[in-house]
Amino acid sequence: MGKLFGTDGIRGAADTYPLTPDMVEIIGRTIADHLLQHQKPAAVVVGRDTRISGPNIEKALVEGIRSMGIDVLLAGILPTPGVAFLTRALKAGAGIVISASHNPYYDNGIKLFNGDGFKFPDETESAIEAQILSDPVPVLSSDRIAQVHPIEDASAQYTDFLKRVLDNTEVFKGLRIVIDCSNGATHRIAPVLFSDLGADVETIFDSPDGKNINENCGSQHTDTLSRKVLENRADVGLAFDGDGDRLIAVDETGGEITGDRMLAISARILKDSGALKNNRVVSTVMSNMGLGEALRKMGIEHIMTQVGDRYVMEEMKRSGAILGGEDSGHMIFLNHHTTGDGIVTALNLLKAMCVTATPLSHLAEAMTVYPQVLHNVDVSSKPDLDSVPEIMDAIRRAEDRLKERGRVLVRYSGTQPQCRVMVEGASQEEITGICHGIADIISNTIGN
């Protein structure tokens, strides 16, 4: 049995290890045991996205939790940040989301939040994993029969929370928006919310069937959204991922606005209004060089972390920052929420457009995007890169060639058997050649 937790919980193909019914029940039981060992027993909130495998995984997970005498509060289909909010609001012991985020429908996963609505830290997940793999927790011998209670107004509670992000409930009046719900967890909440806030809304990819989540739609695939924005002469397009914790935007010209540019826009708005606490922004090492350059020009401190929104959050809490995120569209507004939230990001982005009366394409000029090439190489193993001379020599040669005009980043995926090669620089042709050269060497040394 291999490692369970990646950079964002447990993830894999549904109905295969570790997401088989028996294994999921053990996972649920172990999470419950951890809660019993470390805090006063409290209910666990469980929510999911629209994947066809969700109900079966939910059933096994709930059975594992109940077997330890802990009640379960079912949120049903709800965005991941909605589950984090309810966990905190209902004073639950933990929150669990059944989702594989932006992955295809045949994958699924388990994400964990503590009672404060923050993701479990690495050390907690490591302890749970070690228990699962070494000595699975037996069913608790108890006279108490735990209950399962549906949260009847889960969507309404989360929607009310989202509306409180804004001061003016009709701030978006007259704004024309196209929303791509990725056939995922935002499909009921987002269209109604933005309509209630005064926007003229058209929604696409809002008819989930269990298998079409993220299928050529959502934050990973914005071509259709871009066409719709142009056809409707809309002011903006919003593309969420399957579980609603990411946002990629499309401006009025059809251009894609990713997380780095949204960070630059938000940083400028917050700084200009005096609301950028401690004058710093946190992102990961995958952020475009242009973000750091833009923040320096604004006089804002830029802190970088390893890849993963959990590490961004940890650094934000440590450094007192209220704004952070990833280019993938995971954005954290710590003054509003305890986790990345695609809808909260959209609310702040649209508010910036309205307050400044500026088109999104112009706001995005706050940052110049340097050409970037990313190549994923399938690997058969993940040895320490420092221990593979051929790979390290290729990286050093590339860095010597680029010098101060670019950068190279090579890292393993936290959830897939892949090595990611990212190269940035001023010349698209040059960085493409460098990236492919490194990728070929990785493939020849540790590839499948």
C-alpha positions, -999 to +999 in steps of 0.1 A: +000+000+000+014+034-010+012+069+003-024+082+007-022+119+011-010+143-016-008+181-017-046+183-014-059+153+005-064+118-008-071+115-045-073+087-071-095+067-094-129+059-078-135+023-067-097+016-068-073+017-039-074+038-018-110+048-027-126+013-025-156+011-001-137-009+025-107+014+025-129+046+026-147+032+056-113+027+073-103+062+064-136+075+079-130+055+111-095+067+115-104+104+110-131+099+137-106+082+160-082+111+156-110+135+166-118+114+196-082+114+207-075+151+203-107+170+211-142+168+225-163+146+202-183+167+177-202+160+145-184+159+112-198+178+081-196+159+049-202+174+014-194+164-021-193+175-057-214+161-086-193+130-095-212+098-101-190+080-075-197+106-048-228+089-032-210+055-027-179+071-013-201+092+010-219+061+022-187+043+031-171+073+047-202+080+068-204+044+080-168+046+091-174+079+111-206+066+126-190+034+137-169+055+161-199+071+177-196+105+160-226+121+143-225+132+106-240+163+091-246+158+054-243+190+033-250+172+000-236+188-032-218+219-021-186+237-031-155+228-010-153+262+006-190+259+015-182+228+035-153+247+052-177+275+061-204+252+075-178+233+096-169+265+113-204+279+115-219+247+129-190+242+154-183+208+139-152+188+148-142+185+112-153+189+076-148+164+048-153+170+011-156+142-014-141+156-046-112+154-070-114+192-078-105+198-114-098+161-123-120+141-147-152+124-133-136+090-129-113+104-102-124+113-067-109+123-034-112+132+002-103+167+015-101+174+053-109+206+072-105+211+110-131+226+132-119+262+124-124+257+087-087+254+078-072+224+059-056+197+081-019+204+084+006+179+070+015+165+104-021+156+111-026+140+077+007+121+082-005+108+116-038+097+101-021+080+072+004+062+094-025+048+115-044+036+084-014+019+069+001+003+100-028-006+123-063+002+112-086+015+140-112-011+151-148-002+155-154+016+188-171-004+214-199+020+225-235+020+235-240+052+216-256+050+181-244+079+160-269+097+138-268+112+103-285+145+099-290+162+065-283+200+066-315+211+050-304+247+043-267+241+036-268+260+003-287+289+018-263+293+047-233+293+024-250+318+000-258+342+029-222+340+039-211+349+004-234+379+003-218+392+034-185+395+015-200+426-001-213+458+015-238+466-012-262+438-022-268+454-056-232+463-064-233+444-097-264+459-111-261+462-149-230+440-152-232+413-179-217+380-167-213+346-182-207+318-156-192+284-164-201+261-135-180+232-149-211+209-143-199+209-108-207+219-072-213+256-080-241+249-105-270+258-082-254+285-061-234+308-084-260+317-110-286+326-083-261+345-062-248+368-090-284+374-102-294+383-067-265+408-066-279+426-096-260+411-125-274+400-159-263+364-158-260+337-185-249+303-173-232+275-192-222+240-181-247+239-153-263+205-160-242+178-142-249+142-150-222+126-128-198+122-157-195+156-173-179+174-145-148+194-158-154+179-193-141+205-217-154+232-194-146+251-162-113+266-150-092+242-171-110+248-204-122+284-210-125+284-248-163+280-248-166+306-220-145+330-240-167+326-271-198+332-251-184+364-235-177+378-270-211+366-284-230+382-255-208+413-253-205+405-217-183+424-192-167+392-178-167+354-178-163+334-146-150+297-148-151+277-117-136+242-113-156+211-102-156+218-065-157+255-067-124+265-049-108+278-081-116+306-105-103+316-139-118+347-154-123+359-190-122+396-198-145+415-221-121+408-250-121+371-245-087+370-229-080+346-200-071+360-166-054+335-144-047+335-107-015+356-108-032+385-126-061+383-102-036+385-073-020+416-089-054+432-094-066+424-059-033+435-043-035+469-060-071+475-050-065+465-014-034+486-012-050+516-027-079+514-002-055+508+028-069+473+033-038+452+024-028+442+059+009+441+065+015+450+029+024+416+017+011+389-008+018+352-007+020+329-038+039+298-048+071+292-067+050+285-098+038+321-100+048+339-131+079+362-129+056+391-138+037+388-105+068+395-084+078+423-107+043+439-105+042+437-067+077+452-064+065+482-085+035+485-061+058+485-031+043+452-018+063+424-002+061+391-021+065+358-003+067+325-022+060+290-009+061+255-022+032+244-045-001+239-028-028+263-015-023+248+020+012+261+021+001+295+009-024+295+037+002+284+063+025+312+053-003+338+052-012+329+088+025+330+098+032+363+081-001+380+087-009+384+050-046+385+040-041+379+003-025+349-014-030+323-041-018+303-070-019+309-108-042+279-111-070+301-096-068+291-060-072+325-043-074+331-006-089+362+009-082+356+046-102+386+056-133+367+042-126+330+044-104+303+058-097+286+024-096+292-013-130+301-026-137+306-063-169+325-056-153+348-030-126+355-056-152+363-082-170+387-058-138+406-051-128+407-088-162+420-099-162+445-071-128+458-083-143+463-118-173+482-104-155+503-078-129+515-104-154+516-133-126+499-153-129+470-178-112+438-166-087+438-195-074+472-183-072+461-146-052+431-158-025+455-171-013+457-135+009+427-144+029+417-174+028+380-180+062+365-191+061+336-215+059+303-196+061+267-207+049+238-185+055+202-195+044+171-175+065+140-178+051+106-167+076+089-144+080+054-130+095+066-097+102+098-078+138+098-067+153+129-051+161+151-082+194+160-066+204+123-068+200+121-106+230+138-122+216+139-158+186+159-147+206+182-124+231+189-152+203+197-176+187+222-151+221+239-144+228+243-182+193+258-186+198+282-157+233+293-170+217+300-204+188+320-191+207+338-163+186+367-151+163+366-181+142+336-169+140+307-145+136+269-144+115+250-119+114+212-119+092+193-093+072+162-088+034+163-088+020+158-053-010+137-066+001+121-099+031+100-111+045+130-130+074+154-130+066+189-139+090+211-158+083+248-159+105+273-178+100+311-180+117+338-200+114+366-225+116+344-256+088+318-262+110+299-287+139+297-263+121+285-233+101+260-253+133+244-265+148+244-230+117+229-214+114+201-240+151+194-236+148+189-198+116+169-202+133+145-226+162+139-202+137+132-174+118+108-196+150+090-206+161+086-169+130+080-148+102+080-173+077+052-178 
